[in-house]
Amino acid sequence: MVEPNRRRAWADIDLGALRANLARVRDCNSQSRITAIIKANAYGHGLTRVAAALGQDGSPVDCFGVATVDEATVLHGLGTGRRILVLQGFANLEQARYLVEAGLEFVIHADYQLALLKRALRDRSGGRPLTVWLKLDTGMHRLGLNSDEFRDALGSLQALPQVSRIVLMSHLACADDPGDEAAVAMTRLQLDRFHSACSAPDASPGMEISRSLAASAGVMAWPATHFEYLRPGIMLYGGSPFTHKTGLELGLQPVMNLRARLIAIKTVAAGDSVGYGATYTCDKATRIGVVSIGYGDGYPRKAPNDTPVLVQTPRGLQRSRLIGRVSMDMLTIDLDGFDDVEVGGEVVLWGDTLAADEIAGLIGTISYELFCQVTDRVPFNYY
């Protein structure tokens, strides 16, 4: 194993920042239950360690949300002591039977899943009571039942003696842009549709019926969407759920600090170009640094010239910029004015005072994608 101080690229994962962001969720709502979304390897931050950090004694997390049965299986094996929800539900009878027998929770978003659930329960009279989440399509038109299918499915679930709790849910399409008139209108329309479909459902004796609509954007900007269950995702990791603000601007703490080292420093003459495609030409003699990270590590190849980085100097972290195209294993940065920096020095690609949201905005994506694309050859250092 390579010693940490000799690594070419690595990510520091601040579990204290993760827990601080969770506390922000609770600050936004002191009553609702929290389903922490840790799908896609906890948004690229490491499922096992994130689940352990969010599932500590005294944590307000009631449930963990993942996307797939495979993710749920791994999480179930960790014995977190928290409920586990599979957001895409099951795809076949085998998966349905596994989730039922394991006592895991799942979303019903299509008629075929309800039919499979009934088959899985046909010969099962005992076992632990089941919690089923039922998804309504309020206008995003991705997953979910229409209003008629939703009402019929709710009645069918209530008739199943094995089901003791039903969580009615939907997902907001445009809550990430609370400053846009059309986005606000869409969110209000979805909220109205959810209210209409979920208002005062008749519960069978001994059955609990509750609701869930708010993901991170709803948690932070739409209190009317909070209901009984919150589903925070990106905000837990310090990323922004909004289109025009960074997580740092929202007071969220970056959990991932992606770092690499300077492996070469040289001076390039005026008129000479840097990197593949000669996308950057020096207008004067320029001191450049070669940094040991590239798209093979998950740093985006699309990052343009002038994308910011932070360089560790005796004066602290100082902003510099990308010059030249990102390669598979390397990228190049402007070191003019950084005469006190040497080979072996550290460079921060995002984290600390440089939000991943800012980098994402420059390449037309979101911080979620940046986090999820960090590859396995980048070791993680948890603290």
C-alpha positions as CSV (number, residue, x, y, z in Angstrom):
1,M,0.0,0.0,0.0
2,V,1.2,3.5,-0.9
3,E,1.7,5.7,2.2
4,P,-0.8,8.5,2.3
5,N,1.8,11.2,2.0
6,R,3.1,9.6,-1.2
7,R,-0.2,9.3,-3.1
8,R,-0.5,10.9,-6.5
9,A,-4.3,11.6,-6.0
10,W,-6.7,11.0,-3.2
11,A,-9.9,12.1,-1.6
12,D,-10.3,13.2,2.0
13,I,-13.8,12.4,3.3
14,D,-14.8,14.5,6.2
15,L,-17.4,12.5,8.2
16,G,-17.8,15.4,10.6
17,A,-19.0,17.6,7.7
18,L,-21.4,14.8,6.7
19,R,-22.9,14.8,10.2
20,A,-23.0,18.6,10.2
21,N,-25.0,18.6,7.0
22,L,-27.4,16.1,8.5
23,A,-27.9,18.5,11.4
24,R,-28.9,21.1,8.8
25,V,-31.6,18.8,7.6
26,R,-32.9,18.6,11.2
27,D,-32.6,22.4,11.5
28,C,-34.9,22.7,8.5
29,N,-37.5,20.5,10.1
30,S,-37.4,19.2,13.7
31,Q,-40.3,16.7,13.4
32,S,-40.3,14.8,10.2
33,R,-38.5,11.4,9.9
34,I,-35.3,11.4,7.9
35,T,-34.6,8.9,5.1
36,A,-31.0,9.6,4.2
37,I,-30.3,8.8,0.6
38,I,-27.0,6.9,0.2
39,K,-27.5,5.4,-3.3
40,A,-24.7,5.2,-5.9
41,N,-22.1,4.3,-3.2
42,A,-23.3,7.3,-1.1
43,Y,-23.0,9.6,-4.1
44,G,-19.5,8.4,-4.6
45,H,-18.4,8.9,-1.0
46,G,-18.4,5.3,0.1
47,L,-21.5,3.4,1.2
48,T,-20.1,1.5,4.2
49,R,-18.4,4.5,5.9
50,V,-21.2,6.9,5.2
51,A,-23.8,4.5,6.5
52,A,-21.8,4.0,9.7
53,A,-21.4,7.7,10.2
54,L,-25.0,8.6,9.6
55,G,-26.2,5.6,11.7
56,Q,-24.3,6.4,14.9
57,D,-26.2,6.3,18.2
58,G,-28.3,9.4,18.5
59,S,-28.5,10.1,14.8
60,P,-31.8,11.4,13.6
61,V,-31.7,9.1,10.5
62,D,-34.7,6.7,10.6
63,C,-34.1,5.0,7.3
64,F,-31.5,4.7,4.5
65,G,-32.6,5.0,0.9
66,V,-30.8,3.2,-2.0
67,A,-31.7,2.8,-5.6
68,T,-31.2,-1.0,-6.3
69,V,-31.7,-4.3,-4.7
70,D,-28.0,-5.0,-4.9
71,E,-27.3,-1.8,-2.9
72,A,-29.9,-2.8,-0.3
73,T,-28.3,-6.3,0.0
74,V,-24.9,-4.8,0.8
75,L,-26.4,-2.3,3.3
76,H,-28.6,-5.0,4.9
77,G,-25.4,-7.0,5.5
78,L,-23.8,-4.2,7.4
79,G,-26.5,-4.4,10.2
80,T,-26.9,-0.7,10.5
81,G,-30.0,-1.0,12.7
82,R,-31.8,1.4,10.4
83,R,-34.7,0.7,8.0
84,I,-33.7,0.3,4.4
85,L,-35.7,1.6,1.4
86,V,-35.2,0.5,-2.2
87,L,-36.3,3.5,-4.3
88,Q,-36.7,1.7,-7.6
89,G,-38.4,-1.3,-5.9
90,F,-38.1,-4.8,-7.4
91,A,-37.9,-5.9,-11.0
92,N,-39.0,-9.6,-10.7
93,L,-40.5,-12.1,-8.3
94,E,-37.2,-13.3,-6.9
95,Q,-36.3,-9.7,-5.9
96,A,-39.7,-9.2,-4.4
97,R,-39.5,-12.3,-2.3
98,Y,-36.0,-11.4,-1.1
99,L,-37.1,-7.9,0.0
100,V,-40.2,-9.3,1.8
101,E,-38.3,-12.0,3.6
102,A,-35.5,-9.6,4.6
103,G,-38.0,-7.1,5.9
104,L,-36.7,-4.3,3.7
105,E,-38.8,-1.5,2.3
106,F,-39.5,-0.8,-1.3
107,V,-41.3,1.5,-3.7
108,I,-44.2,0.4,-5.8
109,H,-44.2,2.6,-8.8
110,A,-45.9,0.4,-11.4
111,D,-48.8,-2.0,-11.7
112,Y,-46.6,-5.0,-12.5
113,Q,-44.8,-4.5,-9.1
114,L,-48.1,-4.7,-7.2
115,A,-48.9,-7.9,-9.0
116,L,-45.5,-9.4,-8.2
117,L,-45.9,-8.3,-4.5
118,K,-49.2,-10.2,-4.3
119,R,-47.5,-13.3,-5.7
120,A,-44.7,-13.0,-3.2
121,L,-47.1,-12.7,-0.3
122,R,-49.5,-15.4,-1.5
123,D,-48.0,-18.2,0.7
124,R,-46.7,-15.9,3.4
125,S,-49.0,-15.6,6.4
126,G,-46.5,-14.7,9.1
127,G,-43.2,-12.7,9.3
128,R,-42.5,-9.1,10.2
129,P,-45.0,-6.5,9.1
130,L,-44.1,-4.8,5.9
131,T,-43.7,-1.1,5.0
132,V,-44.5,-0.3,1.4
133,W,-43.9,3.1,-0.3
134,L,-46.4,3.9,-3.1
135,K,-45.3,6.4,-5.7
136,L,-47.6,8.9,-7.4
137,D,-46.5,10.6,-10.7
138,T,-47.4,14.2,-10.0
139,G,-45.9,15.6,-13.2
140,M,-42.2,14.5,-13.4
141,H,-43.3,11.6,-15.7
142,R,-40.5,9.3,-14.8
143,L,-41.6,6.7,-12.3
144,G,-45.0,6.6,-10.6
145,L,-48.6,5.7,-11.0
146,N,-51.2,8.0,-12.4
147,S,-53.9,9.2,-10.0
148,D,-56.4,6.4,-10.8
149,E,-53.8,3.7,-10.6
150,F,-52.5,5.2,-7.4
151,R,-55.9,5.1,-5.7
152,D,-56.5,1.5,-6.8
153,A,-53.0,0.4,-5.7
154,L,-53.6,2.1,-2.3
155,G,-56.8,0.1,-1.8
156,S,-55.0,-3.1,-2.8
157,L,-52.2,-2.5,-0.4
158,Q,-54.5,-1.8,2.4
159,A,-56.2,-5.1,1.8
160,L,-53.0,-7.0,2.3
161,P,-52.8,-8.2,6.0
162,Q,-48.9,-8.3,5.8
163,V,-48.7,-4.6,5.2
164,S,-48.7,-2.4,8.3
165,R,-47.4,0.9,7.0
166,I,-47.8,2.7,3.7
167,V,-45.8,5.8,2.8
168,L,-47.3,7.8,-0.1
169,M,-44.6,9.5,-2.1
170,S,-43.8,11.5,-5.2
171,H,-40.8,13.4,-6.5
172,L,-40.4,17.1,-7.5
173,A,-39.1,18.0,-11.0
174,C,-38.3,21.7,-10.6
175,A,-37.8,22.4,-6.9
176,D,-34.1,23.1,-7.6
177,D,-34.9,26.5,-9.1
178,P,-37.0,28.4,-6.5
179,G,-36.3,31.7,-8.2
180,D,-37.8,30.8,-11.6
181,E,-41.5,31.5,-12.1
182,A,-42.2,28.5,-14.3
183,A,-40.3,26.2,-11.9
184,V,-42.2,27.5,-8.9
185,A,-45.5,27.0,-10.8
186,M,-44.5,23.4,-11.6
187,T,-43.6,22.7,-8.0
188,R,-46.9,24.1,-6.7
189,L,-48.8,22.1,-9.3
190,Q,-47.1,18.9,-8.1
191,L,-47.8,19.8,-4.5
192,D,-51.5,20.4,-5.3
193,R,-51.7,17.0,-7.1
194,F,-50.0,15.3,-4.2
195,H,-52.3,16.9,-1.7
196,S,-55.3,15.9,-3.8
197,A,-54.3,12.2,-4.1
198,C,-53.1,11.8,-0.5
199,S,-55.5,13.9,1.5
200,A,-57.0,12.0,4.4
201,P,-56.7,8.4,3.0
202,D,-58.7,5.9,5.0
203,A,-56.4,3.7,6.9
204,S,-57.3,0.1,8.0
205,P,-57.2,-0.6,11.7
206,G,-53.6,-1.0,12.9
207,M,-52.2,0.5,9.6
208,E,-50.1,3.7,9.5
209,I,-50.3,5.9,6.4
210,S,-47.8,8.8,5.9
211,R,-46.3,10.9,3.1
212,S,-43.0,11.9,1.6
213,L,-42.3,14.5,-1.1
214,A,-39.2,16.6,-0.2
215,A,-35.7,15.7,-1.3
216,S,-32.9,18.1,-0.7
217,A,-34.3,21.1,-2.6
218,G,-37.7,20.6,-0.9
219,V,-36.1,20.3,2.5
220,M,-34.2,23.6,2.1
221,A,-36.7,25.7,0.1
222,W,-40.2,24.2,0.3
223,P,-41.4,23.6,3.9
224,A,-44.9,22.8,2.6
225,T,-43.5,19.6,1.0
226,H,-42.0,18.2,4.2
227,F,-44.8,16.0,5.4
228,E,-43.9,13.0,7.6
229,Y,-40.7,11.8,5.8
230,L,-37.8,13.8,4.3
231,R,-35.4,12.4,1.7
232,P,-32.2,14.4,1.8
233,G,-29.5,13.4,-0.7
234,I,-27.0,15.8,-2.2
235,M,-27.2,18.3,0.7
236,L,-25.7,15.6,3.0
237,Y,-22.5,15.6,1.0
238,G,-22.2,19.4,0.9
239,G,-23.5,19.8,-2.7
240,S,-26.2,22.2,-3.6
241,P,-29.6,21.1,-4.7
242,F,-30.2,24.4,-6.4
243,T,-29.2,25.6,-9.9
244,H,-27.8,29.0,-9.0
245,K,-26.1,28.5,-5.6
246,T,-23.2,26.4,-4.4
247,G,-23.3,24.3,-1.3
248,L,-20.8,26.7,0.3
249,E,-23.1,29.6,-0.3
250,L,-25.9,27.6,1.4
251,G,-23.7,27.0,4.4
252,L,-23.3,23.3,3.7
253,Q,-19.9,21.7,4.4
254,P,-18.0,19.9,1.7
255,V,-17.5,16.3,2.6
256,M,-15.2,15.3,-0.3
257,N,-11.9,17.1,-0.8
258,L,-10.3,15.8,-4.0
259,R,-6.6,16.3,-3.9
260,A,-3.5,15.5,-6.1
261,R,0.2,16.5,-6.3
262,L,2.4,18.5,-8.5
263,I,4.7,16.1,-10.3
264,A,6.4,18.6,-12.6
265,I,6.9,22.4,-12.9
266,K,8.3,24.1,-16.0
267,T,8.3,27.3,-17.9
268,V,6.6,27.4,-21.3
269,A,7.6,30.1,-23.8
270,A,5.3,32.8,-25.1
271,G,3.5,31.5,-28.1
272,D,3.8,27.8,-27.2
273,S,0.7,25.7,-26.4
274,V,-0.1,23.3,-23.6
275,G,-1.6,19.8,-23.8
276,Y,-3.6,17.8,-26.3
277,G,-5.3,19.8,-29.1
278,A,-3.2,22.9,-28.2
279,T,-6.3,24.4,-26.6
280,Y,-4.3,26.9,-24.6
281,T,-1.5,29.1,-25.9
282,C,0.7,31.1,-23.6
283,D,0.6,34.8,-24.2
284,K,3.8,35.2,-22.2
285,A,6.5,33.0,-20.7
286,T,4.4,31.0,-18.2
287,R,5.3,28.8,-15.2
288,I,3.0,25.8,-15.3
289,G,2.5,22.8,-13.0
290,V,1.6,19.3,-14.0
291,V,-0.9,17.7,-11.5
292,S,-1.2,14.0,-11.1
293,I,-4.9,13.6,-11.7
294,G,-7.1,13.3,-14.8
295,Y,-10.2,11.8,-16.3
296,G,-9.0,8.3,-15.5
297,D,-9.4,9.4,-11.8
298,G,-12.8,11.0,-12.5
299,Y,-11.8,14.6,-12.9
300,P,-13.9,15.8,-15.9
301,R,-12.2,15.9,-19.3
302,K,-14.7,18.7,-20.3
303,A,-13.3,21.1,-17.7
304,P,-12.3,24.2,-19.8
305,N,-9.4,26.5,-19.5
306,D,-9.6,28.8,-16.4
307,T,-11.4,26.2,-14.3
308,P,-10.3,27.0,-10.8
309,V,-8.1,24.9,-8.5
310,L,-6.6,25.5,-5.1
311,V,-2.8,25.3,-4.7
312,Q,-1.3,24.7,-1.3
313,T,1.3,27.4,-0.5
314,P,3.1,28.7,2.6
315,R,0.4,31.4,2.5
316,G,-2.4,28.9,2.6
317,L,-4.6,27.7,-0.2
318,Q,-4.5,30.0,-3.2
319,R,-6.6,30.0,-6.3
320,S,-5.1,29.1,-9.6
321,R,-6.6,27.8,-12.9
322,L,-6.6,25.0,-15.4
323,I,-4.7,25.6,-18.6
324,G,-4.8,23.0,-21.4
325,R,-7.0,20.0,-21.9
326,V,-7.4,17.4,-19.1
327,S,-5.5,14.1,-19.9
328,M,-6.3,10.6,-18.6
329,D,-3.7,10.9,-15.8
330,M,-2.7,14.5,-15.6
331,L,-3.8,18.1,-16.0
332,T,-1.9,21.4,-16.2
333,I,-2.3,24.5,-14.1
334,D,-1.1,28.1,-14.2
335,L,1.7,28.7,-11.6
336,D,2.6,32.2,-12.5
337,G,3.0,34.0,-9.2
338,F,3.5,30.8,-7.3
339,D,7.2,30.9,-6.9
340,D,7.0,29.3,-3.4
341,V,5.4,26.1,-4.7
342,E,7.5,23.1,-5.5
343,V,7.1,19.6,-7.0
344,G,5.2,17.4,-4.5
345,G,3.0,20.2,-3.4
346,E,-0.8,19.6,-3.0
347,V,-3.5,20.8,-5.3
348,V,-7.2,20.7,-4.3
349,L,-9.6,20.1,-7.2
350,W,-12.8,20.6,-5.2
351,G,-13.7,20.9,-1.6
352,D,-12.5,23.2,1.2
353,T,-13.3,26.7,-0.2
354,L,-13.8,25.5,-3.8
355,A,-17.3,24.1,-4.2
356,A,-17.7,21.1,-6.5
357,D,-20.9,22.9,-7.7
358,E,-18.7,25.7,-9.1
359,I,-16.6,23.2,-11.1
360,A,-19.8,21.4,-12.2
361,G,-21.3,24.7,-13.4
362,L,-18.4,25.4,-15.7
363,I,-18.8,22.1,-17.5
364,G,-22.6,22.0,-17.7
365,T,-23.3,19.4,-15.1
366,I,-24.0,19.0,-11.4
367,S,-21.9,18.1,-8.4
368,Y,-23.8,14.8,-8.1
369,E,-22.1,13.6,-11.3
370,L,-18.6,14.8,-10.2
371,F,-18.8,12.9,-6.9
372,C,-20.2,9.7,-8.5
373,Q,-17.5,9.7,-11.3
374,V,-14.4,9.6,-9.0
375,T,-12.9,6.2,-9.9
376,D,-11.6,3.4,-7.8
377,R,-7.9,4.3,-8.3
378,V,-8.5,7.3,-6.1
379,P,-8.0,6.1,-2.5
380,F,-10.3,7.6,0.2
381,N,-9.0,8.9,3.5
382,Y,-11.8,9.1,6.1
383,Y,-11.6,11.3,9.2
